[in-house]
Amino acid sequence: MQRRGTIVAMKAELPILYLDEHLVAVDKPSGLFVHRSALTRGEHTFVVQRLRQQLGIKVYPIHRLDRATSGVLLFALDPKTTAAVSAQFAGGLVTKSYCAIVRGHPAESGIVDHPVAPAKSNRKREAVTRYQRLEIAEIDAAVGRYQTARYALLGLQPKTGRRHQLRRHCAHLAHPIIGDTTYGDRFHNRYFRQTFDCHRLLLTAFRLEFMHPYSETPVSIEAPCPAIFAEICNHLGWTAPTARTASAFEVGQESLSRRDDR
């Protein structure tokens, strides 16, 4: 039986969010690796493989999402486009916006400037994330040592692209993402499994913005809110992440930018 909030069936087509003669973006499900690597031993299906079969053409990954993260994932359809858009990512010219449900009530907004080390390395690299608190809730549920449980909906924008950056930065704030079995809180993870039948990380890449490498016009690609994510938001009395959420997030980021310029 398939559990809700996780991915076990891999035969359905990947939802196409954007497609032109140079680029394609899909809504990546949680639980699926982007491509084969040293970390994917034992896995037999990947986004790259499925998308190539679905479109009948070769695709080239431009960036990555963790296996547990869902949302907008961009591919090029030729090496030249891969290089052009990858240069925008490397130059910090791409805006990546995520939403997460976290434990506790973080500050309304802030910047996490906390280096992280790559896998199998002790050498830490610069990692910066901006965040904006979008919603908060406190419910009558004894989770862990407290009689009530607090949660928040966060908008997150990584300014660097380190492995597990958002998950590690939220944990660094002492507000780990729900469903994170590596850096998270096992008591709250268990509560969400038992209460909502949620077996996934509650982190989704809801929007990607960049300049088209040939038309030189802005491209903004959004993914719909995952069903289990929306259901939990509704239970907590929140509006699920939408374009409205994106607008609120932008206001907060503009405030942070003015603060940086002082």
MARMAR-880044 format. One record per residue (C-alpha): residue number from 1; x, y, z. Coordinates in nm, 2 decimals. Layout:
BEGIN
<atom><i>NUM</i><x>X</x><y>Y</y><z>Z</z></atom>
...
***
This chain:
BEGIN
<atom><i>1</i><x>0.00</x><y>0.00</y><z>0.00</z></atom>
<atom><i>2</i><x>0.13</x><y>0.34</y><z>-0.09</z></atom>
<atom><i>3</i><x>0.18</x><y>0.58</y><z>0.21</z></atom>
<atom><i>4</i><x>0.07</x><y>0.93</y><z>0.17</z></atom>
<atom><i>5</i><x>0.33</x><y>1.20</y><z>0.16</z></atom>
<atom><i>6</i><x>0.60</x><y>0.98</y><z>0.02</z></atom>
<atom><i>7</i><x>0.69</x><y>0.84</y><z>-0.33</z></atom>
<atom><i>8</i><x>0.69</x><y>0.47</y><z>-0.40</z></atom>
<atom><i>9</i><x>0.52</x><y>0.45</y><z>-0.74</z></atom>
<atom><i>10</i><x>0.76</x><y>0.57</y><z>-1.02</z></atom>
<atom><i>11</i><x>0.57</x><y>0.50</y><z>-1.34</z></atom>
<atom><i>12</i><x>0.36</x><y>0.82</y><z>-1.36</z></atom>
<atom><i>13</i><x>0.49</x><y>1.10</y><z>-1.59</z></atom>
<atom><i>14</i><x>0.67</x><y>1.39</y><z>-1.43</z></atom>
<atom><i>15</i><x>0.45</x><y>1.71</y><z>-1.44</z></atom>
<atom><i>16</i><x>0.60</x><y>1.96</y><z>-1.69</z></atom>
<atom><i>17</i><x>0.60</x><y>2.31</y><z>-1.55</z></atom>
<atom><i>18</i><x>0.79</x><y>2.48</y><z>-1.84</z></atom>
<atom><i>19</i><x>0.90</x><y>2.37</y><z>-2.18</z></atom>
<atom><i>20</i><x>1.05</x><y>2.55</y><z>-2.48</z></atom>
<atom><i>21</i><x>1.31</x><y>2.45</y><z>-2.74</z></atom>
<atom><i>22</i><x>1.60</x><y>2.50</y><z>-2.50</z></atom>
<atom><i>23</i><x>1.47</x><y>2.43</y><z>-2.15</z></atom>
<atom><i>24</i><x>1.23</x><y>2.21</y><z>-1.96</z></atom>
<atom><i>25</i><x>1.13</x><y>2.23</y><z>-1.59</z></atom>
<atom><i>26</i><x>0.95</x><y>1.95</y><z>-1.40</z></atom>
<atom><i>27</i><x>0.78</x><y>1.92</y><z>-1.06</z></atom>
<atom><i>28</i><x>1.01</x><y>1.68</y><z>-0.89</z></atom>
<atom><i>29</i><x>0.84</x><y>1.45</y><z>-0.64</z></atom>
<atom><i>30</i><x>0.99</x><y>1.39</y><z>-0.30</z></atom>
<atom><i>31</i><x>1.18</x><y>1.06</y><z>-0.27</z></atom>
<atom><i>32</i><x>1.34</x><y>1.06</y><z>-0.62</z></atom>
<atom><i>33</i><x>1.71</x><y>1.13</y><z>-0.69</z></atom>
<atom><i>34</i><x>1.79</x><y>1.37</y><z>-0.97</z></atom>
<atom><i>35</i><x>2.06</x><y>1.14</y><z>-1.12</z></atom>
<atom><i>36</i><x>2.29</x><y>0.85</y><z>-1.05</z></atom>
<atom><i>37</i><x>2.59</x><y>0.92</y><z>-0.81</z></atom>
<atom><i>38</i><x>2.79</x><y>0.76</y><z>-0.54</z></atom>
<atom><i>39</i><x>2.51</x><y>0.84</y><z>-0.30</z></atom>
<atom><i>40</i><x>2.24</x><y>0.65</y><z>-0.50</z></atom>
<atom><i>41</i><x>2.36</x><y>0.29</y><z>-0.46</z></atom>
<atom><i>42</i><x>2.06</x><y>0.05</y><z>-0.48</z></atom>
<atom><i>43</i><x>1.84</x><y>0.30</y><z>-0.66</z></atom>
<atom><i>44</i><x>1.72</x><y>0.22</y><z>-1.01</z></atom>
<atom><i>45</i><x>1.51</x><y>0.52</y><z>-1.12</z></atom>
<atom><i>46</i><x>1.61</x><y>0.88</y><z>-1.15</z></atom>
<atom><i>47</i><x>1.46</x><y>1.21</y><z>-1.27</z></atom>
<atom><i>48</i><x>1.70</x><y>1.23</y><z>-1.56</z></atom>
<atom><i>49</i><x>1.62</x><y>0.88</y><z>-1.68</z></atom>
<atom><i>50</i><x>1.25</x><y>0.92</y><z>-1.65</z></atom>
<atom><i>51</i><x>1.24</x><y>1.26</y><z>-1.82</z></atom>
<atom><i>52</i><x>1.45</x><y>1.14</y><z>-2.11</z></atom>
<atom><i>53</i><x>1.21</x><y>0.85</y><z>-2.16</z></atom>
<atom><i>54</i><x>0.91</x><y>1.08</y><z>-2.12</z></atom>
<atom><i>55</i><x>1.03</x><y>1.34</y><z>-2.38</z></atom>
<atom><i>56</i><x>1.22</x><y>1.11</y><z>-2.60</z></atom>
<atom><i>57</i><x>1.52</x><y>1.34</y><z>-2.61</z></atom>
<atom><i>58</i><x>1.84</x><y>1.38</y><z>-2.40</z></atom>
<atom><i>59</i><x>1.81</x><y>1.62</y><z>-2.10</z></atom>
<atom><i>60</i><x>2.09</x><y>1.79</y><z>-1.91</z></atom>
<atom><i>61</i><x>2.05</x><y>1.87</y><z>-1.54</z></atom>
<atom><i>62</i><x>2.14</x><y>2.23</y><z>-1.45</z></atom>
<atom><i>63</i><x>2.10</x><y>2.22</y><z>-1.08</z></atom>
<atom><i>64</i><x>1.99</x><y>1.97</y><z>-0.82</z></atom>
<atom><i>65</i><x>1.73</x><y>1.91</y><z>-0.54</z></atom>
<atom><i>66</i><x>1.79</x><y>1.67</y><z>-0.25</z></atom>
<atom><i>67</i><x>1.61</x><y>1.34</y><z>-0.28</z></atom>
<atom><i>68</i><x>1.37</x><y>1.44</y><z>-0.01</z></atom>
<atom><i>69</i><x>1.29</x><y>1.78</y><z>-0.15</z></atom>
<atom><i>70</i><x>1.01</x><y>1.83</y><z>-0.41</z></atom>
<atom><i>71</i><x>0.94</x><y>2.12</y><z>-0.65</z></atom>
<atom><i>72</i><x>1.08</x><y>2.30</y><z>-0.95</z></atom>
<atom><i>73</i><x>1.38</x><y>2.13</y><z>-1.12</z></atom>
<atom><i>74</i><x>1.53</x><y>2.27</y><z>-1.44</z></atom>
<atom><i>75</i><x>1.70</x><y>2.09</y><z>-1.73</z></atom>
<atom><i>76</i><x>1.85</x><y>2.21</y><z>-2.05</z></atom>
<atom><i>77</i><x>1.80</x><y>2.03</y><z>-2.38</z></atom>
<atom><i>78</i><x>2.15</x><y>2.09</y><z>-2.52</z></atom>
<atom><i>79</i><x>2.50</x><y>2.15</y><z>-2.38</z></atom>
<atom><i>80</i><x>2.52</x><y>2.51</y><z>-2.48</z></atom>
<atom><i>81</i><x>2.21</x><y>2.60</y><z>-2.28</z></atom>
<atom><i>82</i><x>2.34</x><y>2.40</y><z>-1.99</z></atom>
<atom><i>83</i><x>2.65</x><y>2.61</y><z>-1.98</z></atom>
<atom><i>84</i><x>2.47</x><y>2.94</y><z>-2.02</z></atom>
<atom><i>85</i><x>2.22</x><y>2.88</y><z>-1.74</z></atom>
<atom><i>86</i><x>2.47</x><y>2.71</y><z>-1.51</z></atom>
<atom><i>87</i><x>2.68</x><y>3.03</y><z>-1.53</z></atom>
<atom><i>88</i><x>2.38</x><y>3.22</y><z>-1.39</z></atom>
<atom><i>89</i><x>2.35</x><y>2.97</y><z>-1.10</z></atom>
<atom><i>90</i><x>2.73</x><y>3.00</y><z>-1.04</z></atom>
<atom><i>91</i><x>2.71</x><y>3.38</y><z>-1.05</z></atom>
<atom><i>92</i><x>2.43</x><y>3.40</y><z>-0.80</z></atom>
<atom><i>93</i><x>2.19</x><y>3.54</y><z>-1.06</z></atom>
<atom><i>94</i><x>1.91</x><y>3.28</y><z>-1.01</z></atom>
<atom><i>95</i><x>1.65</x><y>3.32</y><z>-0.73</z></atom>
<atom><i>96</i><x>1.55</x><y>3.00</y><z>-0.57</z></atom>
<atom><i>97</i><x>1.25</x><y>3.02</y><z>-0.34</z></atom>
<atom><i>98</i><x>1.14</x><y>2.74</y><z>-0.10</z></atom>
<atom><i>99</i><x>0.87</x><y>2.68</y><z>0.16</z></atom>
<atom><i>100</i><x>0.92</x><y>2.46</y><z>0.47</z></atom>
<atom><i>101</i><x>0.73</x><y>2.37</y><z>0.78</z></atom>
<atom><i>102</i><x>0.95</x><y>2.39</y><z>1.08</z></atom>
<atom><i>103</i><x>0.94</x><y>2.33</y><z>1.45</z></atom>
<atom><i>104</i><x>0.89</x><y>2.63</y><z>1.68</z></atom>
<atom><i>105</i><x>0.85</x><y>3.00</y><z>1.61</z></atom>
<atom><i>106</i><x>1.16</x><y>3.16</y><z>1.44</z></atom>
<atom><i>107</i><x>1.22</x><y>3.53</y><z>1.42</z></atom>
<atom><i>108</i><x>1.01</x><y>3.71</y><z>1.16</z></atom>
<atom><i>109</i><x>1.30</x><y>3.73</y><z>0.92</z></atom>
<atom><i>110</i><x>1.67</x><y>3.70</y><z>0.91</z></atom>
<atom><i>111</i><x>1.99</x><y>3.58</y><z>0.74</z></atom>
<atom><i>112</i><x>2.17</x><y>3.26</y><z>0.83</z></atom>
<atom><i>113</i><x>2.54</x><y>3.29</y><z>0.75</z></atom>
<atom><i>114</i><x>2.68</x><y>2.96</y><z>0.86</z></atom>
<atom><i>115</i><x>2.94</x><y>2.76</y><z>0.67</z></atom>
<atom><i>116</i><x>2.87</x><y>2.39</y><z>0.60</z></atom>
<atom><i>117</i><x>3.10</x><y>2.11</y><z>0.50</z></atom>
<atom><i>118</i><x>3.04</x><y>1.89</y><z>0.19</z></atom>
<atom><i>119</i><x>2.98</x><y>1.52</y><z>0.23</z></atom>
<atom><i>120</i><x>3.28</x><y>1.33</y><z>0.35</z></atom>
<atom><i>121</i><x>3.48</x><y>1.65</y><z>0.42</z></atom>
<atom><i>122</i><x>3.56</x><y>1.86</y><z>0.72</z></atom>
<atom><i>123</i><x>3.64</x><y>2.16</y><z>0.52</z></atom>
<atom><i>124</i><x>3.35</x><y>2.41</y><z>0.56</z></atom>
<atom><i>125</i><x>3.23</x><y>2.63</y><z>0.28</z></atom>
<atom><i>126</i><x>3.04</x><y>2.96</y><z>0.29</z></atom>
<atom><i>127</i><x>2.66</x><y>2.91</y><z>0.30</z></atom>
<atom><i>128</i><x>2.40</x><y>3.19</y><z>0.33</z></atom>
<atom><i>129</i><x>2.02</x><y>3.16</y><z>0.35</z></atom>
<atom><i>130</i><x>1.76</x><y>3.43</y><z>0.38</z></atom>
<atom><i>131</i><x>1.43</x><y>3.34</y><z>0.55</z></atom>
<atom><i>132</i><x>1.09</x><y>3.50</y><z>0.61</z></atom>
<atom><i>133</i><x>0.84</x><y>3.37</y><z>0.86</z></atom>
<atom><i>134</i><x>0.50</x><y>3.35</y><z>0.68</z></atom>
<atom><i>135</i><x>0.27</x><y>3.17</y><z>0.93</z></atom>
<atom><i>136</i><x>0.28</x><y>3.04</y><z>1.29</z></atom>
<atom><i>137</i><x>0.06</x><y>2.80</y><z>1.49</z></atom>
<atom><i>138</i><x>0.05</x><y>2.65</y><z>1.83</z></atom>
<atom><i>139</i><x>-0.16</x><y>2.34</y><z>1.89</z></atom>
<atom><i>140</i><x>-0.27</x><y>2.14</y><z>2.19</z></atom>
<atom><i>141</i><x>-0.04</x><y>1.84</y><z>2.14</z></atom>
<atom><i>142</i><x>0.21</x><y>1.71</y><z>2.39</z></atom>
<atom><i>143</i><x>0.51</x><y>1.65</y><z>2.16</z></atom>
<atom><i>144</i><x>0.84</x><y>1.58</y><z>2.34</z></atom>
<atom><i>145</i><x>0.87</x><y>1.76</y><z>2.67</z></atom>
<atom><i>146</i><x>0.61</x><y>2.04</y><z>2.61</z></atom>
<atom><i>147</i><x>0.23</x><y>2.03</y><z>2.65</z></atom>
<atom><i>148</i><x>0.18</x><y>2.23</y><z>2.33</z></atom>
<atom><i>149</i><x>0.36</x><y>2.22</y><z>1.99</z></atom>
<atom><i>150</i><x>0.46</x><y>2.52</y><z>1.79</z></atom>
<atom><i>151</i><x>0.52</x><y>2.53</y><z>1.41</z></atom>
<atom><i>152</i><x>0.59</x><y>2.78</y><z>1.15</z></atom>
<atom><i>153</i><x>0.58</x><y>2.81</y><z>0.77</z></atom>
<atom><i>154</i><x>0.90</x><y>2.96</y><z>0.64</z></atom>
<atom><i>155</i><x>1.00</x><y>3.11</y><z>0.31</z></atom>
<atom><i>156</i><x>1.36</x><y>3.03</y><z>0.23</z></atom>
<atom><i>157</i><x>1.60</x><y>3.16</y><z>-0.03</z></atom>
<atom><i>158</i><x>1.95</x><y>3.01</y><z>-0.04</z></atom>
<atom><i>159</i><x>2.22</x><y>3.25</y><z>-0.17</z></atom>
<atom><i>160</i><x>2.46</x><y>2.96</y><z>-0.20</z></atom>
<atom><i>161</i><x>2.40</x><y>2.60</y><z>-0.31</z></atom>
<atom><i>162</i><x>2.55</x><y>2.36</y><z>-0.06</z></atom>
<atom><i>163</i><x>2.43</x><y>2.01</y><z>0.00</z></atom>
<atom><i>164</i><x>2.15</x><y>2.00</y><z>0.26</z></atom>
<atom><i>165</i><x>2.20</x><y>2.38</y><z>0.31</z></atom>
<atom><i>166</i><x>1.84</x><y>2.47</y><z>0.40</z></atom>
<atom><i>167</i><x>1.80</x><y>2.16</y><z>0.62</z></atom>
<atom><i>168</i><x>2.12</x><y>2.24</y><z>0.80</z></atom>
<atom><i>169</i><x>2.05</x><y>2.61</y><z>0.84</z></atom>
<atom><i>170</i><x>1.71</x><y>2.55</y><z>0.98</z></atom>
<atom><i>171</i><x>1.86</x><y>2.30</y><z>1.23</z></atom>
<atom><i>172</i><x>2.13</x><y>2.56</y><z>1.31</z></atom>
<atom><i>173</i><x>1.84</x><y>2.81</y><z>1.40</z></atom>
<atom><i>174</i><x>1.70</x><y>2.53</y><z>1.63</z></atom>
<atom><i>175</i><x>1.39</x><y>2.52</y><z>1.41</z></atom>
<atom><i>176</i><x>1.45</x><y>2.20</y><z>1.21</z></atom>
<atom><i>177</i><x>1.23</x><y>2.11</y><z>0.91</z></atom>
<atom><i>178</i><x>0.95</x><y>1.86</y><z>0.99</z></atom>
<atom><i>179</i><x>1.03</x><y>1.52</y><z>0.84</z></atom>
<atom><i>180</i><x>1.40</x><y>1.57</y><z>0.83</z></atom>
<atom><i>181</i><x>1.54</x><y>1.24</y><z>0.96</z></atom>
<atom><i>182</i><x>1.90</x><y>1.36</y><z>0.95</z></atom>
<atom><i>183</i><x>1.90</x><y>1.70</y><z>1.11</z></atom>
<atom><i>184</i><x>1.54</x><y>1.71</y><z>1.26</z></atom>
<atom><i>185</i><x>1.35</x><y>1.63</y><z>1.57</z></atom>
<atom><i>186</i><x>1.24</x><y>1.27</y><z>1.59</z></atom>
<atom><i>187</i><x>0.95</x><y>1.35</y><z>1.83</z></atom>
<atom><i>188</i><x>0.79</x><y>1.60</y><z>1.59</z></atom>
<atom><i>189</i><x>0.86</x><y>1.38</y><z>1.29</z></atom>
<atom><i>190</i><x>0.69</x><y>1.09</y><z>1.46</z></atom>
<atom><i>191</i><x>0.39</x><y>1.32</y><z>1.55</z></atom>
<atom><i>192</i><x>0.34</x><y>1.42</y><z>1.18</z></atom>
<atom><i>193</i><x>0.37</x><y>1.05</y><z>1.07</z></atom>
<atom><i>194</i><x>0.11</x><y>0.94</y><z>1.32</z></atom>
<atom><i>195</i><x>-0.12</x><y>1.24</y><z>1.28</z></atom>
<atom><i>196</i><x>-0.10</x><y>1.32</y><z>0.91</z></atom>
<atom><i>197</i><x>0.04</x><y>0.99</y><z>0.77</z></atom>
<atom><i>198</i><x>0.32</x><y>1.22</y><z>0.64</z></atom>
<atom><i>199</i><x>0.64</x><y>1.03</y><z>0.55</z></atom>
<atom><i>200</i><x>0.83</x><y>1.31</y><z>0.37</z></atom>
<atom><i>201</i><x>1.04</x><y>1.61</y><z>0.43</z></atom>
<atom><i>202</i><x>0.82</x><y>1.92</y><z>0.44</z></atom>
<atom><i>203</i><x>1.04</x><y>2.13</y><z>0.21</z></atom>
<atom><i>204</i><x>0.94</x><y>2.22</y><z>-0.14</z></atom>
<atom><i>205</i><x>1.11</x><y>2.44</y><z>-0.41</z></atom>
<atom><i>206</i><x>0.81</x><y>2.64</y><z>-0.51</z></atom>
<atom><i>207</i><x>0.97</x><y>2.90</y><z>-0.75</z></atom>
<atom><i>208</i><x>1.27</x><y>2.94</y><z>-0.97</z></atom>
<atom><i>209</i><x>1.36</x><y>3.27</y><z>-1.14</z></atom>
<atom><i>210</i><x>1.63</x><y>3.34</y><z>-1.40</z></atom>
<atom><i>211</i><x>1.70</x><y>3.52</y><z>-1.73</z></atom>
<atom><i>212</i><x>1.63</x><y>3.32</y><z>-2.05</z></atom>
<atom><i>213</i><x>1.97</x><y>3.27</y><z>-2.21</z></atom>
<atom><i>214</i><x>1.85</x><y>3.35</y><z>-2.56</z></atom>
<atom><i>215</i><x>1.55</x><y>3.58</y><z>-2.54</z></atom>
<atom><i>216</i><x>1.71</x><y>3.76</y><z>-2.23</z></atom>
<atom><i>217</i><x>1.36</x><y>3.79</y><z>-2.07</z></atom>
<atom><i>218</i><x>1.28</x><y>3.70</y><z>-1.71</z></atom>
<atom><i>219</i><x>1.15</x><y>3.35</y><z>-1.65</z></atom>
<atom><i>220</i><x>0.96</x><y>3.26</y><z>-1.34</z></atom>
<atom><i>221</i><x>0.85</x><y>2.90</y><z>-1.29</z></atom>
<atom><i>222</i><x>0.63</x><y>2.79</y><z>-1.00</z></atom>
<atom><i>223</i><x>0.53</x><y>2.44</y><z>-0.87</z></atom>
<atom><i>224</i><x>0.20</x><y>2.37</y><z>-0.71</z></atom>
<atom><i>225</i><x>0.19</x><y>2.30</y><z>-0.34</z></atom>
<atom><i>226</i><x>0.22</x><y>1.93</y><z>-0.27</z></atom>
<atom><i>227</i><x>-0.11</x><y>1.78</y><z>-0.15</z></atom>
<atom><i>228</i><x>0.01</x><y>1.66</y><z>0.19</z></atom>
<atom><i>229</i><x>0.18</x><y>2.00</y><z>0.25</z></atom>
<atom><i>230</i><x>-0.14</x><y>2.18</y><z>0.17</z></atom>
<atom><i>231</i><x>-0.34</x><y>1.95</y><z>0.39</z></atom>
<atom><i>232</i><x>-0.11</x><y>2.01</y><z>0.69</z></atom>
<atom><i>233</i><x>-0.12</x><y>2.39</y><z>0.63</z></atom>
<atom><i>234</i><x>-0.50</x><y>2.37</y><z>0.63</z></atom>
<atom><i>235</i><x>-0.50</x><y>2.18</y><z>0.96</z></atom>
<atom><i>236</i><x>-0.27</x><y>2.44</y><z>1.12</z></atom>
<atom><i>237</i><x>-0.50</x><y>2.72</y><z>1.00</z></atom>
<atom><i>238</i><x>-0.27</x><y>2.85</y><z>0.73</z></atom>
<atom><i>239</i><x>-0.32</x><y>2.92</y><z>0.36</z></atom>
<atom><i>240</i><x>-0.11</x><y>2.68</y><z>0.16</z></atom>
<atom><i>241</i><x>0.19</x><y>2.83</y><z>-0.03</z></atom>
<atom><i>242</i><x>0.07</x><y>3.01</y><z>-0.34</z></atom>
<atom><i>243</i><x>0.15</x><y>3.32</y><z>-0.54</z></atom>
<atom><i>244</i><x>0.02</x><y>3.52</y><z>-0.24</z></atom>
<atom><i>245</i><x>0.28</x><y>3.35</y><z>-0.02</z></atom>
<atom><i>246</i><x>0.55</x><y>3.44</y><z>-0.28</z></atom>
<atom><i>247</i><x>0.44</x><y>3.81</y><z>-0.27</z></atom>
<atom><i>248</i><x>0.46</x><y>3.81</y><z>0.11</z></atom>
<atom><i>249</i><x>0.80</x><y>3.65</y><z>0.09</z></atom>
<atom><i>250</i><x>0.92</x><y>3.92</y><z>-0.15</z></atom>
<atom><i>251</i><x>0.82</x><y>4.20</y><z>0.08</z></atom>
<atom><i>252</i><x>1.02</x><y>4.04</y><z>0.36</z></atom>
<atom><i>253</i><x>1.32</x><y>4.00</y><z>0.13</z></atom>
<atom><i>254</i><x>1.31</x><y>4.36</y><z>0.02</z></atom>
<atom><i>255</i><x>1.32</x><y>4.46</y><z>0.39</z></atom>
<atom><i>256</i><x>1.62</x><y>4.24</y><z>0.44</z></atom>
<atom><i>257</i><x>1.79</x><y>4.38</y><z>0.14</z></atom>
<atom><i>258</i><x>1.75</x><y>4.74</y><z>0.27</z></atom>
<atom><i>259</i><x>1.90</x><y>4.62</y><z>0.60</z></atom>
<atom><i>260</i><x>2.20</x><y>4.48</y><z>0.41</z></atom>
<atom><i>261</i><x>2.26</x><y>4.80</y><z>0.23</z></atom>
<atom><i>262</i><x>2.29</x><y>5.01</y><z>0.54</z></atom>
***
